[in-house]
Amino acid sequence: MDEYWKVVCSYGHVGRSNEISVSRYLVTSKKLRSIDVYDLVSSMPGVKKSRGGISAVRKLEQISYDEYLLGKEEERENLYLQKLMSFYPNPDKERIIA
């Protein structure tokens, strides 16, 4: 069984008033805890670090499968993510399971 997550991350130059918050939608195995998802997202390309090395993850919440599907559609339409994905292509875009 899988778990679905909505994670709001900061991209750009954090701390210089030149950042953007973007919602990302993930599916993981049920064995992962929220801290594991936090670590996973912190290592994703483009997610910035705040001062002191703390990740720029703003919000992390478990969501339903239907919310996940709607969120993935939002991701596909997000121009910032389209540009980011052109620099960091992920061959398995639909599933991130650790």
C-alpha positions in Angstrom: 0.0 0.0 0.0 1.2 3.5 -0.8 1.0 6.8 1.0 0.5 10.1 -0.8 2.1 13.4 0.3 1.8 17.1 -0.5 5.0 19.0 0.2 5.4 22.7 -0.2 9.1 23.6 -0.9 11.0 26.7 -1.5 13.0 27.1 -4.7 15.2 29.9 -5.9 17.4 32.1 -3.7 16.1 31.6 -0.2 16.7 34.5 2.1 17.2 37.0 -0.7 13.5 37.6 -1.3 13.9 35.8 -4.6 12.2 32.5 -3.9 9.1 30.7 -4.9 7.1 28.1 -3.0 5.9 25.2 -5.0 3.7 22.3 -4.0 5.1 18.9 -4.9 3.0 15.7 -4.8 4.7 12.3 -4.0 3.9 8.7 -3.5 6.0 6.6 -1.1 5.8 3.3 0.4 3.8 3.0 3.6 7.0 2.2 5.6 8.3 5.8 5.4 7.6 8.2 8.2 7.1 11.9 7.7 10.7 12.6 8.6 11.8 10.2 5.9 9.7 12.1 3.4 11.1 15.3 4.6 14.7 14.0 4.1 13.7 12.7 0.6 12.3 16.1 -0.5 15.3 18.0 1.0 17.5 16.2 -1.4 15.4 16.8 -4.5 17.0 19.0 -7.2 16.2 22.7 -6.8 15.0 22.6 -3.2 16.9 25.2 -1.5 18.5 25.3 2.0 17.8 28.0 4.5 20.4 29.4 6.8 22.0 26.8 9.1 21.5 24.0 6.5 17.8 23.5 7.3 15.8 22.5 4.3 13.3 24.9 2.8 10.4 22.5 3.2 7.5 24.7 4.3 4.7 22.2 4.7 4.4 18.4 4.7 1.1 16.6 4.8 -0.4 13.3 4.0 -3.2 13.4 1.4 -5.7 11.2 -0.3 -5.2 9.5 -3.7 -7.7 11.9 -5.3 -5.8 14.9 -4.0 -2.6 13.4 -5.3 -4.0 13.0 -8.8 -5.2 16.6 -8.8 -1.8 17.8 -7.5 0.1 15.9 -10.2 -2.0 17.7 -12.8 -1.1 21.0 -11.1 2.6 20.0 -11.3 2.3 19.3 -15.0 0.9 22.8 -15.6 3.4 24.6 -13.3 5.8 26.6 -15.6 8.5 26.8 -12.9 8.6 23.0 -12.6 8.5 22.5 -16.3 11.7 24.6 -16.5 13.3 22.8 -13.6 12.5 19.4 -15.1 14.3 20.4 -18.3 17.4 20.8 -16.2 16.9 17.7 -14.0 14.9 15.1 -15.9 13.6 12.2 -13.8 13.0 9.0 -15.8 10.4 7.9 -13.3 8.4 11.1 -12.8 5.3 9.5 -11.4 6.7 7.5 -8.5 9.3 8.3 -5.9 9.5 5.4 -3.5 12.4 5.0 -1.1 
